[in-house]
Structures are given as structure tokens and as C-alpha cells.
Amino acid sequence: MPSIQHRGVGWALRALRVNSVFASPESLQRSLGSPPRLGAAPTPPSKLRRDFRCQPQARQPGGGAESWRNWPVWELTPRTFLPATTVIYFHGGAYVREAISQHWGLVEQLLREVPARVVFPRYPLAPGTHPGPSSSDPEAAPTPSSAEATVTGAAGLIAHWAAMVGAGEVVVMGDSAGAGLALAAVQHLRDTGGGVGLPRRPVLISPWLDVTMSDPEQAALERGDPILGRAGLAEAGRIYAGEPGVEHPFASPLFGSMTDLPPLTVLASTGDLLLPDARRLVAAARAAGVDVDYDEQPGLFHDFALLPVPEGGAARAILVAACRP
């Protein structure tokens, strides 16, 4: 049974109607023009900047695999030494929302406990999203883009760090939509090469891997999920996918090949609307001969690993262990 703390968070989320933004295509569309949500933290908080080295990259023009050079990307390291492991983290948010404080909490734990260098990109959100601060701000959101451009840029970022430190020292991690982006980028890097190897391990938390939201099992799961809704997520996925469409692996990596992927770590839970995505990934990857460490928790809701509840703490211990050599 979920802990009393987890149940309390679920009660609060339902009382606040957090999932109302995903209730319909219209509610999702209305949210795109709204100011950043409460708790949004698209840039590193002051505590991380104070306690760790936090180096923003110098933004430069770039396209294709080099488009990441025009994203805000932060390299965070402990102040007294340079860790061997580099974790590249892609935040969740349905491709229409910025990072939140819980993402940075996980980053801090990775910095302290792996210990790792963490590379955190502020990748482009889907077309039509809130433009964010002034473009004169070097940490401002990049121009929104659809899946093909974002995945290509993310793969370029991974390739850059694989070349810098060695692919065997790189872990790619993401939650929710960020997990989908992470997997799509690794698939793209596998298919295009570029002279570097694949990262040591993708680590996927409550992954969103099929933006069509067409799995029949999701109808029953939706009733118990206090965070997500099928109709709004499908609309977010449609906007993000652009051309060549929602079933292309750029937007929905479940439709891509799992052959020759590195070992995977996948965290999921039975109270999550996206549970079928994780199960389908695990089945497809194992059928393709990929080694998968899969942890599925009963009764917990989406992205539980980011929450300050006992189950979240246990999940983060798994994440820390997965990042170690």
C-alpha cells in the first residue's frame, strides 16, 4: 500500500485539480498561452549555484545536430573535484512545460550521491508554448520547435559529451516526456552514428513513449491518475510531433527499433497513466536482446520518483545506483 505521505500528496493534487490542464485538447491549448505555472524552475535555483559549480554554456548559432548550442545548457559539478560520470538530464513536462523545482532536487542528489557531473539542457518546448523571458537573457528559453529538431539537437548534445568524456562515462536520464526525448535521441544517435559510441545507460523515469495515447489500458488508468489526462496529452503530443507525425520515433520512440540499444533502467508504477508505455518498452527491448532493469511499484502515480515521499526516496536510490559504473 502507498505510504500516508504519498496518499496525502495525491489528495492535494486532486484538490488542486492539477490534471485539469490535460482534461481536453481545449484546456491544453489554453494553457499554452498562460504564464509559467506555479513551481516552474526553468533555470538552476540559487542553492545549486551556491553549493556547486554551475557553468552555463556560451550560446551559439547552430542547426541540425548542432542546434543544442543555441539552447541554455548548464554543466553542474561538485566544487572540489570532477566526477568521472556525466549524467545528461532531460526534464519532463509533456513538451509544453518547463522544468520544476523537483527536477533540480534530483539533480542535487545525483551531484552529491553518485557523484556525477550533471548536464541540464533547457531544450525547446513545442510550437505555440509560452515564449518565456526576453531573448536578451542568455538563459532564456530557446525558440520552440517540433520533435525532429529537438531530438536531433538532443542527440547532438549527447554525442558532444560522449566525445568529450567517453561514451562509457555518459548516462542519459529523463522523466516523463524527458524520458521519451532521451530514448528518441539515443535511437537517433544509434542510427546516425557520428563517430561516437552510445551512452552507457539510458535511465527512464515514468516514461512517455507513445504520444498517440491510444493504448486501450489507459482508459482505466486515467481514472486514478491525479496528474495526467489522455485527451490533453494527445494534444500536446500532436503539437510536439509536427511532421512526420505522432507515430514517428522522434515523437513516439516506442515505434522505433530497440535493436542495439545500451542497457536500460526503467522506473514505472501501476497508478500512472503512462504505465503501458513502460511495459511495452520493456517487452520490446528485451525481445531485441537489450538488458533492462525494470522497477514497477504498485499504486503510485506518475513521476513518483521526484516526490518527497518514502517511495520517491527509494526510487532515487535506484537512480543513483544506476548512474554508478
C-alpha atoms as one frame of an Amber mdcrd trajectory, in Angstrom:
protein
   0.000   0.000   0.000   1.290   3.509  -0.772   2.579   5.456   2.219   0.430
   8.007   4.011   2.720  10.711   2.624   2.118   9.543  -0.950  -1.632   9.377
  -0.355  -1.529  12.890   1.096   0.222  14.250  -1.976  -2.359  12.523  -4.161
  -5.190  14.098  -2.182  -3.622  17.541  -2.573  -3.111  17.080  -6.313  -6.748
  16.089  -6.749  -7.945  19.007  -4.624  -5.896  21.386  -6.760  -7.180  19.728
  -9.953  -3.662  19.547 -11.300  -4.744  17.256 -14.127  -7.396  19.689 -15.388
  -4.953  21.124 -17.930  -4.908  17.686 -19.583  -8.680  17.187 -19.437  -9.281
  18.129 -23.079  -7.492  19.432 -26.170  -9.029  22.839 -25.466  -7.735  23.029
 -21.897  -4.278  22.070 -23.094  -4.392  24.717 -25.811  -5.480  27.378 -23.304
  -2.536  26.531 -21.077  -0.028  27.206 -23.852  -0.546  30.952 -23.665  -0.524
  31.110 -19.884   2.330  32.427 -17.734   4.683  29.792 -16.311   2.967  27.525
 -13.791   3.464  27.722 -10.053   6.654  25.888  -9.154   8.268  26.352 -12.560
  12.051  26.484 -12.259  13.495  26.507 -15.763  16.944  27.624 -14.590  19.155
  26.353 -11.744  17.998  27.665  -8.351  20.286  29.836  -6.248  21.068  26.997
  -3.813  22.566  24.866  -6.576  24.512  27.822  -7.947  25.887  28.453  -4.458
  26.722  24.875  -3.467  28.073  23.590  -6.791  29.922  24.843  -9.830  27.239
  25.850 -12.304  28.614  26.769 -15.708  26.241  27.889 -18.465  27.463  27.224
 -21.970  28.002  30.161 -24.295  25.091  30.101 -26.721  25.998  29.984 -30.399
  24.031  29.703 -33.635  23.612  26.138 -34.803  21.287  23.878 -36.723  20.599
  20.168 -37.003  22.771  18.150 -34.651  24.417  21.395 -33.515  21.144  23.148
 -32.596  21.757  22.381 -28.912  24.485  25.027 -28.984  21.740  27.663 -29.023
  19.958  26.159 -26.016  20.692  27.162 -22.433  22.727  24.214 -21.122  24.191
  24.102 -17.626  27.098  21.950 -16.517  26.936  21.340 -12.762  29.766  19.716
 -10.820  30.918  19.433  -7.204  33.207  22.309  -6.273  36.161  20.240  -5.088
  36.573  17.568  -7.795  35.420  16.494 -11.253  33.416  13.235 -11.240  34.014
  10.530 -13.830  30.314  10.025 -14.599  28.350  12.573 -16.628  24.543  12.488
 -16.420  22.644  14.345 -19.142  19.166  15.091 -17.776  16.080  15.878 -19.881
  13.204  17.189 -17.761   9.561  16.212 -18.137   6.589  18.466 -18.794   4.661
  16.997 -21.749   6.899  19.004 -24.120   4.871  22.105 -23.236   6.121  22.891
 -19.710   9.427  23.951 -18.240  11.377  22.208 -15.505  10.129  22.430 -11.918
  11.865  22.508  -8.552  11.626  18.718  -8.119  13.856  18.237 -11.149  16.586
  20.303  -9.535  16.168  18.356  -6.301  17.001  15.169  -8.184  19.931  16.913
  -9.878  21.334  17.852  -6.468  21.037  14.273  -5.258  22.879  12.996  -8.344
  25.632  15.563  -7.801  26.089  14.548  -4.184  25.495  10.808  -4.185  26.646
   9.339  -7.497  28.667  11.685  -7.569  28.225  12.973 -11.110  28.643  15.897
 -13.391  25.095  16.811 -14.465  24.400  18.444 -17.813  20.936  20.014 -17.857
  19.603  21.477 -21.131  16.676  23.862 -21.370  15.535  22.220 -24.576  12.914
  23.817 -26.863   9.285  23.264 -25.962   6.615  22.507 -28.558   5.429  25.173
 -31.019   2.979  27.667 -29.530   4.219  27.389 -25.955   4.773  30.387 -23.697
   7.818  32.260 -25.028   9.457  32.750 -21.631  11.735  35.684 -20.746  13.343
  38.158 -23.110  15.629  36.733 -25.770  18.342  39.100 -24.489  18.628  36.859
 -21.416  21.348  34.222 -22.063  19.316  31.717 -20.033  16.071  32.428 -21.902
  14.046  29.642 -23.443  15.111  28.696 -26.968  12.734  29.108 -29.884  10.024
  26.416 -29.690  10.450  23.528 -32.105   8.859  20.236 -33.017  10.131  16.743
 -32.335  12.510  16.271 -35.253  14.577  19.364 -34.461  14.537  18.773 -30.710
  15.535  15.102 -30.934  18.279  15.883 -33.440  19.653  18.562 -31.130  19.436
  16.304 -28.078  21.325  13.567 -29.923  23.968  16.133 -30.844  24.325  17.143
 -27.198  24.775  13.514 -26.149  27.330  12.967 -28.916  29.247  16.061 -27.807
  29.643  14.799 -24.255  30.369  11.251 -25.417  33.249  12.675 -27.446  34.382
  14.873 -24.533  34.467  12.296 -21.737  33.957   8.938 -23.457  30.600   7.351
 -24.215  31.098   4.810 -21.434  31.071   7.614 -18.860  27.756   9.116 -20.035
  24.329   8.297 -18.592  21.237   9.800 -20.219  18.308  10.320 -17.853  14.837
  11.784 -18.179  11.411  11.733 -16.619   8.065  11.566 -18.424   8.399  13.489
 -21.707  12.085  13.942 -20.943  12.432  10.161 -20.847  10.802   9.978 -24.271
  13.212  12.597 -25.584  16.159  10.741 -24.046  15.206   7.434 -25.676  14.421
   9.044 -29.044  17.785  10.831 -29.000  19.686   7.629 -28.209  17.836   5.803
 -31.009  18.706   8.638 -33.406  22.350   8.605 -32.324  22.466   4.836 -32.883
  21.026   5.265 -36.385  23.194   8.200 -37.456  26.488   7.358 -35.756  28.660
  10.429 -35.760  31.853   8.688 -34.754  30.976   8.276 -31.074  29.586   5.358
 -29.127  26.244   5.213 -27.361  25.922   6.296 -23.728  26.489   3.734 -21.019
  22.849   3.634 -19.958  19.573   5.482 -20.545  17.611   5.818 -17.276  13.905
   6.428 -17.861  11.507   7.585 -15.127   7.735   7.220 -15.715   8.455   7.444
 -19.458   6.076   8.926 -22.047   6.987   6.981 -25.159   3.823   6.932 -27.303
   2.244  10.361 -27.761  -0.777   8.911 -29.593  -2.235   7.964 -26.175  -4.047
   5.124 -27.937  -3.262   2.197 -25.646  -6.619   0.710 -24.528  -5.340   0.077
 -20.998  -5.046   3.819 -20.398  -8.811   4.356 -20.099  -8.944   2.586 -16.739
  -5.654   4.047 -15.518  -6.778   7.605 -16.235  -9.436   7.475 -13.514  -6.817
   7.040 -10.804  -4.129   9.408 -12.098  -4.194  12.820 -10.341  -1.656  14.402
 -12.709  -2.327  13.365 -16.309  -5.205  13.036 -18.789  -5.348  11.284 -22.152
  -7.016  13.967 -24.254  -4.706  16.788 -23.226  -1.592  14.659 -23.529  -2.630
  13.536 -27.002  -2.992  17.190 -27.998   0.414  18.063 -26.542   1.893  15.132
 -28.421   0.265  16.208 -31.683   1.655  19.734 -31.357   5.126  18.492 -30.471
   5.258  15.810 -33.171   4.707  18.106 -36.145   5.877  16.384 -39.308   6.390
  13.434 -39.820   3.630  12.744 -37.278   2.783  11.231 -33.919   3.805   7.674
 -34.793   7.305   8.645 -35.881  10.006   7.573 -33.396  11.086  11.194 -32.948
   7.837  11.808 -31.039   6.966   8.236 -30.036  10.139   6.176 -29.605   8.060
   3.066 -28.889   7.557   2.915 -32.660  11.326   2.857 -33.186  13.701  -0.092
 -33.187  15.110  -1.274 -29.867  17.920  -3.228 -31.525  21.458  -2.479 -30.340
  20.421  -0.110 -27.572  22.590   0.068 -24.448  21.252  -1.404 -21.186  18.179
   0.409 -19.866  16.876   1.274 -16.419  13.123   1.923 -16.342  11.011   3.036
 -13.356   7.215   2.805 -13.525   4.160   2.472 -11.301   0.684   0.981 -11.568
  -1.130   4.233 -10.725   0.435   6.041 -13.688  -1.500   6.698 -16.893   1.727
   6.008 -18.792   2.304   2.547 -17.283   1.564   0.772 -20.615   4.369   2.723
 -22.286   6.909   1.399 -19.801   5.653  -2.178 -20.056   5.652  -2.108 -23.860
   9.178  -0.694 -23.882  10.481  -3.372 -21.544   8.894  -6.144 -23.625  10.191
  -4.746 -26.928  13.680  -4.054 -25.617  14.065  -7.494 -24.056  12.772  -9.114
 -27.262  15.523  -7.222 -29.106  18.149  -8.592 -26.727  18.579  -5.419 -24.663
  19.348  -5.786 -20.958  16.643  -3.983 -18.935  16.494  -3.242 -15.219  12.790
  -2.655 -14.598  11.225  -1.489 -11.346   7.413  -1.264 -11.168   5.819  -0.006
  -7.960   2.189  -0.762  -7.025  -0.314   2.054  -6.585   1.995   5.026  -7.113
   1.192   7.818  -9.544   3.146   9.499 -12.309   6.684  10.744 -11.595   6.579
   9.485  -8.005  10.376   9.267  -8.075  10.603  13.067  -7.901   8.384  13.436
  -4.837   9.448  13.936  -1.186   7.730  10.712  -0.084   9.269   7.424   1.111
   8.639   5.733  -2.229  10.328   8.624  -4.011  13.385   8.294  -1.796  13.629
   4.574  -2.554  13.284   5.264  -6.282  16.002   7.903  -6.209  18.339   5.396
  -4.566  17.753   3.163  -7.609  18.533   6.092  -9.907  21.761   6.884  -8.075
  22.859   3.247  -8.273  22.006   3.092 -11.990  24.329   6.026 -12.667  27.334
   4.472 -10.981  29.793   2.444 -13.099
